[in-house]
């Protein structure tokens, strides 16, 4: 039982770190746009909603 709890905590910590890292990339990209750097691109390859968000960010930045 303790083993399952420890494994759950480790997996949760890794996922939280991954999620925070992706969100930080998106925030950094938005800050670049706010500063006038309209050529900034995001590169998030995660096969999930965060990747879709980065693709949409890059497409909206084309104009």
CHARMM-style PDB file with segment names, atoms N, HN, CA, C and O in Angstrom:
ATOM      1  N   UNK     1       0.813  -1.194   0.000  1.00  0.00      PROA
ATOM      2  CA  UNK     1       0.000   0.000   0.000  1.00  0.00      PROA
ATOM      3  C   UNK     1       0.862   1.266   0.000  1.00  0.00      PROA
ATOM      4  O   UNK     1       0.591   2.211  -0.741  1.00  0.00      PROA
ATOM      5  N   UNK     2       1.889   1.273   0.829  1.00  0.00      PROA
ATOM      6  HN  UNK     2       2.109   0.505   1.431  1.00  0.00      PROA
ATOM      7  CA  UNK     2       2.783   2.422   0.901  1.00  0.00      PROA
ATOM      8  C   UNK     2       3.492   2.605  -0.440  1.00  0.00      PROA
ATOM      9  O   UNK     2       3.689   3.733  -0.892  1.00  0.00      PROA
ATOM     10  N   UNK     3       3.871   1.505  -1.069  1.00  0.00      PROA
ATOM     11  HN  UNK     3       3.710   0.589  -0.702  1.00  0.00      PROA
ATOM     12  CA  UNK     3       4.540   1.553  -2.367  1.00  0.00      PROA
ATOM     13  C   UNK     3       3.668   2.254  -3.402  1.00  0.00      PROA
ATOM     14  O   UNK     3       4.172   3.068  -4.176  1.00  0.00      PROA
ATOM     15  N   UNK     4       2.394   1.960  -3.432  1.00  0.00      PROA
ATOM     16  HN  UNK     4       1.984   1.299  -2.803  1.00  0.00      PROA
ATOM     17  CA  UNK     4       1.461   2.570  -4.377  1.00  0.00      PROA
ATOM     18  C   UNK     4       1.354   4.076  -4.124  1.00  0.00      PROA
ATOM     19  O   UNK     4       1.308   4.866  -5.067  1.00  0.00      PROA
ATOM     20  N   UNK     5       1.314   4.461  -2.877  1.00  0.00      PROA
ATOM     21  HN  UNK     5       1.351   3.819  -2.111  1.00  0.00      PROA
ATOM     22  CA  UNK     5       1.235   5.876  -2.530  1.00  0.00      PROA
ATOM     23  C   UNK     5       2.496   6.606  -2.983  1.00  0.00      PROA
ATOM     24  O   UNK     5       2.415   7.695  -3.551  1.00  0.00      PROA
ATOM     25  N   UNK     6       3.649   6.015  -2.736  1.00  0.00      PROA
ATOM     26  HN  UNK     6       3.716   5.131  -2.274  1.00  0.00      PROA
ATOM     27  CA  UNK     6       4.915   6.634  -3.130  1.00  0.00      PROA
ATOM     28  C   UNK     6       4.987   6.772  -4.650  1.00  0.00      PROA
ATOM     29  O   UNK     6       5.376   7.826  -5.152  1.00  0.00      PROA
ATOM     30  N   UNK     7       4.625   5.743  -5.373  1.00  0.00      PROA
ATOM     31  HN  UNK     7       4.309   4.886  -4.965  1.00  0.00      PROA
ATOM     32  CA  UNK     7       4.627   5.781  -6.843  1.00  0.00      PROA
ATOM     33  C   UNK     7       3.658   6.858  -7.336  1.00  0.00      PROA
ATOM     34  O   UNK     7       3.971   7.591  -8.274  1.00  0.00      PROA
ATOM     35  N   UNK     8       2.506   6.954  -6.720  1.00  0.00      PROA
ATOM     36  HN  UNK     8       2.252   6.359  -5.958  1.00  0.00      PROA
ATOM     37  CA  UNK     8       1.526   7.977  -7.102  1.00  0.00      PROA
ATOM     38  C   UNK     8       2.075   9.379  -6.891  1.00  0.00      PROA
ATOM     39  O   UNK     8       1.868  10.259  -7.727  1.00  0.00      PROA
ATOM     40  N   UNK     9       2.757   9.589  -5.805  1.00  0.00      PROA
ATOM     41  HN  UNK     9       2.925   8.874  -5.126  1.00  0.00      PROA
ATOM     42  CA  UNK     9       3.339  10.903  -5.518  1.00  0.00      PROA
ATOM     43  C   UNK     9       4.417  11.237  -6.545  1.00  0.00      PROA
ATOM     44  O   UNK     9       4.480  12.368  -7.027  1.00  0.00      PROA
ATOM     45  N   UNK    10       5.253  10.279  -6.879  1.00  0.00      PROA
ATOM     46  HN  UNK    10       5.201   9.360  -6.487  1.00  0.00      PROA
ATOM     47  CA  UNK    10       6.321  10.508  -7.852  1.00  0.00      PROA
ATOM     48  C   UNK    10       5.734  10.837  -9.221  1.00  0.00      PROA
ATOM     49  O   UNK    10       6.179  11.779  -9.877  1.00  0.00      PROA
ATOM     50  N   UNK    11       4.750  10.074  -9.649  1.00  0.00      PROA
ATOM     51  HN  UNK    11       4.390   9.309  -9.116  1.00  0.00      PROA
ATOM     52  CA  UNK    11       4.123  10.321 -10.950  1.00  0.00      PROA
ATOM     53  C   UNK    11       3.437  11.685 -10.967  1.00  0.00      PROA
ATOM     54  O   UNK    11       3.533  12.416 -11.952  1.00  0.00      PROA
ATOM     55  N   UNK    12       2.756  12.024  -9.894  1.00  0.00      PROA
ATOM     56  HN  UNK    12       2.679  11.430  -9.094  1.00  0.00      PROA
ATOM     57  CA  UNK    12       2.093  13.331  -9.803  1.00  0.00      PROA
ATOM     58  C   UNK    12       3.099  14.472  -9.854  1.00  0.00      PROA
ATOM     59  O   UNK    12       2.855  15.489 -10.504  1.00  0.00      PROA
ATOM     60  N   UNK    13       4.212  14.312  -9.180  1.00  0.00      PROA
ATOM     61  HN  UNK    13       4.410  13.486  -8.652  1.00  0.00      PROA
ATOM     62  CA  UNK    13       5.243  15.352  -9.177  1.00  0.00      PROA
ATOM     63  C   UNK    13       5.836  15.537 -10.566  1.00  0.00      PROA
ATOM     64  O   UNK    13       6.045  16.668 -11.006  1.00  0.00      PROA
ATOM     65  N   UNK    14       6.107  14.441 -11.259  1.00  0.00      PROA
ATOM     66  HN  UNK    14       5.937  13.522 -10.902  1.00  0.00      PROA
ATOM     67  CA  UNK    14       6.660  14.532 -12.621  1.00  0.00      PROA
ATOM     68  C   UNK    14       5.662  15.203 -13.565  1.00  0.00      PROA
ATOM     69  O   UNK    14       6.045  16.054 -14.368  1.00  0.00      PROA
ATOM     70  N   UNK    15       4.398  14.828 -13.475  1.00  0.00      PROA
ATOM     71  HN  UNK    15       4.086  14.137 -12.823  1.00  0.00      PROA
ATOM     72  CA  UNK    15       3.380  15.430 -14.333  1.00  0.00      PROA
ATOM     73  C   UNK    15       3.227  16.909 -14.042  1.00  0.00      PROA
ATOM     74  O   UNK    15       3.096  17.711 -14.966  1.00  0.00      PROA
ATOM     75  N   UNK    16       3.241  17.283 -12.773  1.00  0.00      PROA
ATOM     76  HN  UNK    16       3.347  16.631 -12.022  1.00  0.00      PROA
ATOM     77  CA  UNK    16       3.119  18.690 -12.400  1.00  0.00      PROA
ATOM     78  C   UNK    16       4.286  19.495 -12.943  1.00  0.00      PROA
ATOM     79  O   UNK    16       4.098  20.612 -13.426  1.00  0.00      PROA
ATOM     80  N   UNK    17       5.485  18.942 -12.870  1.00  0.00      PROA
ATOM     81  HN  UNK    17       5.637  18.035 -12.478  1.00  0.00      PROA
ATOM     82  CA  UNK    17       6.664  19.624 -13.395  1.00  0.00      PROA
ATOM     83  C   UNK    17       6.548  19.807 -14.910  1.00  0.00      PROA
ATOM     84  O   UNK    17       6.850  20.882 -15.428  1.00  0.00      PROA
ATOM     85  N   UNK    18       6.115  18.769 -15.616  1.00  0.00      PROA
ATOM     86  HN  UNK    18       5.870  17.896 -15.195  1.00  0.00      PROA
ATOM     87  CA  UNK    18       5.944  18.844 -17.069  1.00  0.00      PROA
ATOM     88  C   UNK    18       4.909  19.904 -17.436  1.00  0.00      PROA
ATOM     89  O   UNK    18       5.137  20.710 -18.339  1.00  0.00      PROA
ATOM     90  N   UNK    19       3.796  19.906 -16.751  1.00  0.00      PROA
ATOM     91  HN  UNK    19       3.611  19.252 -16.018  1.00  0.00      PROA
ATOM     92  CA  UNK    19       2.729  20.854 -17.029  1.00  0.00      PROA
ATOM     93  C   UNK    19       3.188  22.287 -16.758  1.00  0.00      PROA
ATOM     94  O   UNK    19       2.924  23.184 -17.558  1.00  0.00      PROA
ATOM     95  N   UNK    20       3.862  22.500 -15.655  1.00  0.00      PROA
ATOM     96  HN  UNK    20       4.077  21.771 -15.005  1.00  0.00      PROA
ATOM     97  CA  UNK    20       4.361  23.838 -15.321  1.00  0.00      PROA
ATOM     98  C   UNK    20       5.370  24.314 -16.362  1.00  0.00      PROA
ATOM     99  O   UNK    20       5.383  25.493 -16.714  1.00  0.00      PROA
ATOM    100  N   UNK    21       6.208  23.419 -16.854  1.00  0.00      PROA
ATOM    101  HN  UNK    21       6.197  22.461 -16.568  1.00  0.00      PROA
ATOM    102  CA  UNK    21       7.204  23.775 -17.868  1.00  0.00      PROA
ATOM    103  C   UNK    21       6.530  24.217 -19.165  1.00  0.00      PROA
ATOM    104  O   UNK    21       6.946  25.203 -19.772  1.00  0.00      PROA
ATOM    105  N   UNK    22       5.502  23.502 -19.590  1.00  0.00      PROA
ATOM    106  HN  UNK    22       5.164  22.701 -19.097  1.00  0.00      PROA
ATOM    107  CA  UNK    22       4.776  23.874 -20.805  1.00  0.00      PROA
ATOM    108  C   UNK    22       4.051  25.215 -20.636  1.00  0.00      PROA
ATOM    109  O   UNK    22       4.069  26.049 -21.541  1.00  0.00      PROA
ATOM    110  N   UNK    23       3.432  25.414 -19.507  1.00  0.00      PROA
ATOM    111  HN  UNK    23       3.417  24.737 -18.772  1.00  0.00      PROA
ATOM    112  CA  UNK    23       2.722  26.672 -19.260  1.00  0.00      PROA
ATOM    113  C   UNK    23       3.714  27.834 -19.221  1.00  0.00      PROA
ATOM    114  O   UNK    23       3.406  28.925 -19.701  1.00  0.00      PROA
ATOM    115  N   UNK    24       4.902  27.610 -18.655  1.00  0.00      PROA
ATOM    116  HN  UNK    24       5.152  26.724 -18.265  1.00  0.00      PROA
ATOM    117  CA  UNK    24       5.932  28.658 -18.634  1.00  0.00      PROA
ATOM    118  C   UNK    24       6.345  29.027 -20.053  1.00  0.00      PROA
ATOM    119  O   UNK    24       6.548  30.207 -20.339  1.00  0.00      PROA
ATOM    120  N   UNK    25       6.475  28.048 -20.951  1.00  0.00      PROA
ATOM    121  HN  UNK    25       6.311  27.089 -20.718  1.00  0.00      PROA
ATOM    122  CA  UNK    25       6.823  28.336 -22.347  1.00  0.00      PROA
ATOM    123  C   UNK    25       5.747  29.208 -22.994  1.00  0.00      PROA
ATOM    124  O   UNK    25       6.058  30.147 -23.727  1.00  0.00      PROA
ATOM    125  N   UNK    26       4.494  28.893 -22.721  1.00  0.00      PROA
ATOM    126  HN  UNK    26       4.241  28.130 -22.125  1.00  0.00      PROA
ATOM    127  CA  UNK    26       3.395  29.667 -23.298  1.00  0.00      PROA
ATOM    128  C   UNK    26       3.407  31.093 -22.744  1.00  0.00      PROA
ATOM    129  O   UNK    26       3.238  32.051 -23.498  1.00  0.00      PROA
ATOM    130  N   UNK    27       3.604  31.237 -21.449  1.00  0.00      PROA
ATOM    131  HN  UNK    27       3.741  30.458 -20.836  1.00  0.00      PROA
ATOM    132  CA  UNK    27       3.672  32.579 -20.845  1.00  0.00      PROA
ATOM    133  C   UNK    27       4.845  33.377 -21.390  1.00  0.00      PROA
ATOM    134  O   UNK    27       4.715  34.574 -21.648  1.00  0.00      PROA
ATOM    135  N   UNK    28       5.988  32.728 -21.566  1.00  0.00      PROA
ATOM    136  HN  UNK    28       6.094  31.756 -21.356  1.00  0.00      PROA
ATOM    137  CA  UNK    28       7.146  33.418 -22.146  1.00  0.00      PROA
ATOM    138  C   UNK    28       6.834  33.886 -23.566  1.00  0.00      PROA
ATOM    139  O   UNK    28       7.219  34.987 -23.959  1.00  0.00      PROA
ATOM    140  N   UNK    29       6.137  33.049 -24.330  1.00  0.00      PROA
ATOM    141  HN  UNK    29       5.824  32.155 -24.010  1.00  0.00      PROA
ATOM    142  CA  UNK    29       5.743  33.434 -25.686  1.00  0.00      PROA
ATOM    143  C   UNK    29       4.810  34.628 -25.688  1.00  0.00      PROA
ATOM    144  O   UNK    29       4.960  35.534 -26.508  1.00  0.00      PROA
ATOM    145  N   UNK    30       3.856  34.636 -24.785  1.00  0.00      PROA
ATOM    146  HN  UNK    30       3.734  33.900 -24.120  1.00  0.00      PROA
ATOM    147  CA  UNK    30       2.934  35.770 -24.687  1.00  0.00      PROA
ATOM    148  C   UNK    30       3.668  37.041 -24.284  1.00  0.00      PROA
ATOM    149  O   UNK    30       3.345  38.126 -24.767  1.00  0.00      PROA
ATOM    150  N   UNK    31       4.646  36.914 -23.409  1.00  0.00      PROA
ATOM    151  HN  UNK    31       4.908  36.032 -23.016  1.00  0.00      PROA
ATOM    152  CA  UNK    31       5.444  38.079 -23.021  1.00  0.00      PROA
ATOM    153  C   UNK    31       6.252  38.606 -24.206  1.00  0.00      PROA
ATOM    154  O   UNK    31       6.418  39.817 -24.351  1.00  0.00      PROA
ATOM    155  N   UNK    32       6.751  37.713 -25.047  1.00  0.00      PROA
ATOM    156  HN  UNK    32       6.616  36.730 -24.929  1.00  0.00      PROA
ATOM    157  CA  UNK    32       7.478  38.147 -26.241  1.00  0.00      PROA
ATOM    158  C   UNK    32       6.558  38.936 -27.171  1.00  0.00      PROA
ATOM    159  O   UNK    32       6.960  39.964 -27.716  1.00  0.00      PROA
ATOM    160  N   UNK    33       5.337  38.464 -27.352  1.00  0.00      PROA
ATOM    161  HN  UNK    33       5.010  37.629 -26.910  1.00  0.00      PROA
ATOM    162  CA  UNK    33       4.358  39.170 -28.186  1.00  0.00      PROA
ATOM    163  C   UNK    33       4.061  40.545 -27.580  1.00  0.00      PROA
ATOM    164  O   UNK    33       3.980  41.542 -28.297  1.00  0.00      PROA
ATOM    165  N   UNK    34       3.900  40.587 -26.261  1.00  0.00      PROA
ATOM    166  HN  UNK    34       3.965  39.777 -25.679  1.00  0.00      PROA
ATOM    167  CA  UNK    34       3.613  41.862 -25.592  1.00  0.00      PROA
ATOM    168  C   UNK    34       4.748  42.864 -25.789  1.00  0.00      PROA
ATOM    169  O   UNK    34       4.513  44.072 -25.814  1.00  0.00      PROA
ATOM    170  N   UNK    35       5.972  42.369 -25.927  1.00  0.00      PROA
ATOM    171  HN  UNK    35       6.163  41.387 -25.906  1.00  0.00      PROA
ATOM    172  CA  UNK    35       7.126  43.238 -26.144  1.00  0.00      PROA
ATOM    173  C   UNK    35       7.306  43.624 -27.607  1.00  0.00      PROA
ATOM    174  O   UNK    35       8.191  44.411 -27.943  1.00  0.00      PROA
ATOM    175  N   UNK    36       6.455  43.061 -28.486  1.00  0.00      PROA
ATOM    176  HN  UNK    36       5.737  42.421 -28.214  1.00  0.00      PROA
ATOM    177  CA  UNK    36       6.524  43.413 -29.901  1.00  0.00      PROA
ATOM    178  C   UNK    36       7.276  42.423 -30.771  1.00  0.00      PROA
ATOM    179  O   UNK    36       7.445  42.661 -31.967  1.00  0.00      PROA
ATOM    180  N   UNK    37       7.731  41.318 -30.198  1.00  0.00      PROA
ATOM    181  HN  UNK    37       7.594  41.124 -29.227  1.00  0.00      PROA
ATOM    182  CA  UNK    37       8.432  40.289 -30.973  1.00  0.00      PROA
ATOM    183  C   UNK    37       7.403  39.351 -31.594  1.00  0.00      PROA
ATOM    184  O   UNK    37       7.069  38.315 -31.018  1.00  0.00      PROA
ATOM    185  N   UNK    38       6.904  39.720 -32.772  1.00  0.00      PROA
ATOM    186  HN  UNK    38       7.176  40.561 -33.239  1.00  0.00      PROA
ATOM    187  CA  UNK    38       5.845  38.945 -33.406  1.00  0.00      PROA
ATOM    188  C   UNK    38       6.374  37.752 -34.194  1.00  0.00      PROA
ATOM    189  O   UNK    38       5.596  37.045 -34.834  1.00  0.00      PROA
ATOM    190  N   UNK    39       7.672  37.521 -34.158  1.00  0.00      PROA
ATOM    191  HN  UNK    39       8.304  38.096 -33.638  1.00  0.00      PROA
ATOM    192  CA  UNK    39       8.259  36.369 -34.839  1.00  0.00      PROA
ATOM    193  C   UNK    39       8.491  35.187 -33.894  1.00  0.00      PROA
ATOM    194  O   UNK    39       8.973  34.136 -34.318  1.00  0.00      PROA
ATOM    195  N   UNK    40       8.153  35.359 -32.635  1.00  0.00      PROA
ATOM    196  HN  UNK    40       7.761  36.213 -32.291  1.00  0.00      PROA
ATOM    197  CA  UNK    40       8.385  34.301 -31.645  1.00  0.00      PROA
ATOM    198  C   UNK    40       7.469  33.111 -31.913  1.00  0.00      PROA
ATOM    199  O   UNK    40       6.270  33.283 -32.134  1.00  0.00      PROA
ATOM    200  N   UNK    41       8.030  31.917 -31.893  1.00  0.00      PROA
ATOM    201  HN  UNK    41       9.004  31.778 -31.713  1.00  0.00      PROA
ATOM    202  CA  UNK    41       7.263  30.687 -32.105  1.00  0.00      PROA
ATOM    203  C   UNK    41       7.394  29.786 -30.882  1.00  0.00      PROA
ATOM    204  O   UNK    41       8.432  29.753 -30.221  1.00  0.00      PROA
ATOM    205  N   UNK    42       6.327  29.063 -30.602  1.00  0.00      PROA
ATOM    206  HN  UNK    42       5.484  29.090 -31.139  1.00  0.00      PROA
ATOM    207  CA  UNK    42       6.348  28.064 -29.536  1.00  0.00      PROA
ATOM    208  C   UNK    42       6.623  26.699 -30.147  1.00  0.00      PROA
ATOM    209  O   UNK    42       6.179  26.402 -31.256  1.00  0.00      PROA
ATOM    210  N   UNK    43       7.355  25.878 -29.419  1.00  0.00      PROA
ATOM    211  HN  UNK    43       7.716  26.119 -28.518  1.00  0.00      PROA
ATOM    212  CA  UNK    43       7.638  24.518 -29.875  1.00  0.00      PROA
ATOM    213  C   UNK    43       7.321  23.558 -28.732  1.00  0.00      PROA
ATOM    214  O   UNK    43       8.184  23.219 -27.922  1.00  0.00      PROA
ATOM    215  N   UNK    44       6.075  23.136 -28.690  1.00  0.00      PROA
ATOM    216  HN  UNK    44       5.374  23.411 -29.348  1.00  0.00      PROA
ATOM    217  CA  UNK    44       5.646  22.167 -27.681  1.00  0.00      PROA
ATOM    218  C   UNK    44       5.133  20.946 -28.421  1.00  0.00      PROA
ATOM    219  O   UNK    44       4.116  21.010 -29.111  1.00  0.00      PROA
ATOM    220  N   UNK    45       5.834  19.841 -28.278  1.00  0.00      PROA
ATOM    221  HN  UNK    45       6.661  19.788 -27.718  1.00  0.00      PROA
ATOM    222  CA  UNK    45       5.455  18.583 -28.929  1.00  0.00      PROA
ATOM    223  C   UNK    45       5.009  17.596 -27.865  1.00  0.00      PROA
ATOM    224  O   UNK    45       5.815  16.834 -27.330  1.00  0.00      PROA
ATOM    225  N   UNK    46       3.731  17.616 -27.566  1.00  0.00      PROA
ATOM    226  HN  UNK    46       3.076  18.234 -28.000  1.00  0.00      PROA
ATOM    227  CA  UNK    46       3.245  16.790 -26.463  1.00  0.00      PROA
ATOM    228  C   UNK    46       2.053  15.922 -26.848  1.00  0.00      PROA
ATOM    229  O   UNK    46       1.588  15.117 -26.041  1.00  0.00      PROA
ATOM    230  N   UNK    47       1.555  16.079 -28.072  1.00  0.00      PROA
ATOM    231  HN  UNK    47       1.933  16.733 -28.727  1.00  0.00      PROA
ATOM    232  CA  UNK    47       0.400  15.312 -28.543  1.00  0.00      PROA
ATOM    233  C   UNK    47      -0.813  15.458 -27.624  1.00  0.00      PROA
ATOM    234  O   UNK    47      -1.526  14.489 -27.367  1.00  0.00      PROA
ATOM    235  N   UNK    48      -1.039  16.667 -27.137  1.00  0.00      PROA
ATOM    236  HN  UNK    48      -0.459  17.455 -27.346  1.00  0.00      PROA
ATOM    237  CA  UNK    48      -2.208  16.919 -26.304  1.00  0.00      PROA
ATOM    238  C   UNK    48      -2.683  18.354 -26.525  1.00  0.00      PROA
ATOM    239  O   UNK    48      -2.300  18.999 -27.501  1.00  0.00      PROA
ATOM    240  N   UNK    49      -3.502  18.836 -25.629  1.00  0.00      PROA
ATOM    241  HN  UNK    49      -3.813  18.312 -24.836  1.00  0.00      PROA
ATOM    242  CA  UNK    49      -4.087  20.158 -25.777  1.00  0.00      PROA
ATOM    243  C   UNK    49      -3.044  21.268 -25.726  1.00  0.00      PROA
ATOM    244  O   UNK    49      -3.220  22.314 -26.351  1.00  0.00      PROA
ATOM    245  N   UNK    50      -1.967  21.051 -24.993  1.00  0.00      PROA
ATOM    246  HN  UNK    50      -1.824  20.201 -24.485  1.00  0.00      PROA
ATOM    247  CA  UNK    50      -0.921  22.065 -24.931  1.00  0.00      PROA
ATOM    248  C   UNK    50      -0.231  22.232 -26.286  1.00  0.00      PROA
ATOM    249  O   UNK    50       0.123  23.347 -26.667  1.00  0.00      PROA
ATOM    250  N   UNK    51      -0.044  21.149 -27.001  1.00  0.00      PROA
ATOM    251  HN  UNK    51      -0.332  20.243 -26.692  1.00  0.00      PROA
ATOM    252  CA  UNK    51       0.517  21.247 -28.346  1.00  0.00      PROA
ATOM    253  C   UNK    51      -0.449  21.968 -29.278  1.00  0.00      PROA
ATOM    254  O   UNK    51      -0.028  22.791 -30.091  1.00  0.00      PROA
ATOM    255  N   UNK    52      -1.736  21.669 -29.167  1.00  0.00      PROA
ATOM    256  HN  UNK    52      -2.078  21.001 -28.506  1.00  0.00      PROA
ATOM    257  CA  UNK    52      -2.740  22.371 -29.968  1.00  0.00      PROA
ATOM    258  C   UNK    52      -2.723  23.866 -29.666  1.00  0.00      PROA
ATOM    259  O   UNK    52      -2.848  24.688 -30.574  1.00  0.00      PROA
ATOM    260  N   UNK    53      -2.568  24.216 -28.400  1.00  0.00      PROA
ATOM    261  HN  UNK    53      -2.466  23.548 -27.663  1.00  0.00      PROA
ATOM    262  CA  UNK    53      -2.503  25.623 -28.013  1.00  0.00      PROA
ATOM    263  C   UNK    53      -1.277  26.298 -28.623  1.00  0.00      PROA
ATOM    264  O   UNK    53      -1.362  27.434 -29.090  1.00  0.00      PROA
ATOM    265  N   UNK    54      -0.141  25.609 -28.622  1.00  0.00      PROA
ATOM    266  HN  UNK    54      -0.071  24.686 -28.243  1.00  0.00      PROA
ATOM    267  CA  UNK    54       1.069  26.200 -29.201  1.00  0.00      PROA
ATOM    268  C   UNK    54       0.935  26.355 -30.714  1.00  0.00      PROA
ATOM    269  O   UNK    54       1.431  27.331 -31.275  1.00  0.00      PROA
ATOM    270  N   UNK    55       0.279  25.418 -31.379  1.00  0.00      PROA
ATOM    271  HN  UNK    55      -0.125  24.625 -30.924  1.00  0.00      PROA
ATOM    272  CA  UNK    55       0.052  25.525 -32.822  1.00  0.00      PROA
ATOM    273  C   UNK    55      -0.848  26.721 -33.114  1.00  0.00      PROA
ATOM    274  O   UNK    55      -0.577  27.493 -34.033  1.00  0.00      PROA
ATOM    275  N   UNK    56      -1.910  26.876 -32.340  1.00  0.00      PROA
ATOM    276  HN  UNK    56      -2.130  26.248 -31.593  1.00  0.00      PROA
ATOM    277  CA  UNK    56      -2.814  28.016 -32.518  1.00  0.00      PROA
ATOM    278  C   UNK    56      -2.085  29.326 -32.252  1.00  0.00      PROA
ATOM    279  O   UNK    56      -2.284  30.307 -32.970  1.00  0.00      PROA
ATOM    280  N   UNK    57      -1.242  29.346 -31.227  1.00  0.00      PROA
ATOM    281  HN  UNK    57      -1.080  28.550 -30.644  1.00  0.00      PROA
ATOM    282  CA  UNK    57      -0.436  30.526 -30.921  1.00  0.00      PROA
ATOM    283  C   UNK    57       0.426  30.891 -32.126  1.00  0.00      PROA
ATOM    284  O   UNK    57       0.469  32.051 -32.536  1.00  0.00      PROA
ATOM    285  N   UNK    58       1.109  29.902 -32.690  1.00  0.00      PROA
ATOM    286  HN  UNK    58       1.074  28.960 -32.357  1.00  0.00      PROA
ATOM    287  CA  UNK    58       1.991  30.153 -33.838  1.00  0.00      PROA
ATOM    288  C   UNK    58       1.200  30.625 -35.052  1.00  0.00      PROA
ATOM    289  O   UNK    58       1.655  31.506 -35.782  1.00  0.00      PROA
ATOM    290  N   UNK    59       0.029  30.051 -35.273  1.00  0.00      PROA
ATOM    291  HN  UNK    59      -0.341  29.335 -34.680  1.00  0.00      PROA
ATOM    292  CA  UNK    59      -0.802  30.461 -36.423  1.00  0.00      PROA
ATOM    293  C   UNK    59      -1.317  31.877 -36.249  1.00  0.00      PROA
ATOM    294  O   UNK    59      -1.374  32.635 -37.217  1.00  0.00      PROA
ATOM    295  N   UNK    60      -1.689  32.244 -35.052  1.00  0.00      PROA
ATOM    296  HN  UNK    60      -1.643  31.628 -34.266  1.00  0.00      PROA
ATOM    297  CA  UNK    60      -2.189  33.597 -34.812  1.00  0.00      PROA
ATOM    298  C   UNK    60      -1.074  34.620 -34.921  1.00  0.00      PROA
ATOM    299  O   UNK    60      -1.334  35.806 -35.127  1.00  0.00      PROA
ATOM    300  N   UNK    61       0.134  34.181 -34.786  1.00  0.00      PROA
ATOM    301  HN  UNK    61       0.345  33.218 -34.619  1.00  0.00      PROA
ATOM    302  CA  UNK    61       1.300  35.045 -34.869  1.00  0.00      PROA
ATOM    303  C   UNK    61       1.751  35.300 -36.302  1.00  0.00      PROA
ATOM    304  O   UNK    61       2.594  36.169 -36.527  1.00  0.00      PROA
ATOM    305  N   UNK    62       1.222  34.581 -37.262  1.00  0.00      PROA
ATOM    306  HN  UNK    62       0.537  33.875 -37.079  1.00  0.00      PROA
ATOM    307  CA  UNK    62       1.627  34.723 -38.655  1.00  0.00      PROA
ATOM    308  C   UNK    62       1.214  36.071 -39.234  1.00  0.00      PROA
ATOM    309  O   UNK    62       1.904  36.611 -40.098  1.00  0.00      PROA
ATOM    310  N   UNK    63       0.104  36.615 -38.769  1.00  0.00      PROA
ATOM    311  HN  UNK    63      -0.457  36.176 -38.066  1.00  0.00      PROA
ATOM    312  CA  UNK    63      -0.440  37.833 -39.375  1.00  0.00      PROA
ATOM    313  C   UNK    63       0.246  39.043 -38.885  1.00  0.00      PROA
ATOM    314  OT1 UNK    63      -0.092  40.153 -39.296  1.00  0.00      PROA
TER     315      UNK     63
END
